[in-house]
């Protein structure tokens, strides 16, 4: 998948927000390098994820407002408009092979959430 960011050998970690800025078992949106990134606090699993905020199905900036859950062991987010579901680990659409979103690594340090971008 093509990236919107400059190619680098290493990740650059961007401060995205404070932990308390993202609701438990919900999402929020941040702007990094002019790109909307959705951050998810999957509290039930004790995990954090980050993906594109844009749903490629209808090009709507909405995934941060989607419902998160699991399909088997796969953590996922469902677009709030048309219910396309995407893996939070790989970005692959789980109910339509024609779509995929970018995913980004997340780290939480001292109550701050960081997004890794290549």
C-alpha positions, 0 to 999 in steps of 0.5 A: 500500500502506498504511504502518504509520508516520506520513506524513511528507514526508521519510524518517527514517533509523534506525540498524538495525545494524552491517554485520557483524551481517548475514551476507553473502548473508543476512538479519537482523531489526530492530525499528523503531517496533514493526515487524519489518524484514528487512535483506538483505546481498546481497553477491554483488551488492554491494547492501543491501535492507530489507523487511517481515519478515512473509510475508503468505501465512501471516503468519509473521515469517520473511522475514529467514531466507529465501534470497536470489537473482535472477530474471533481473535482479530480486533476490528473497527466498523465504519459508523456509516456503512459498517465496513469492518477493518482489522486494527492490526493489518488494515484489511477489510474483513467483509470486502476484499476490495478495501484496506486502510493503513495502520500505524504502531502505537506506544503509550509512555508516561500517560502520553500516546505516540504514533509511529510513522515511517 
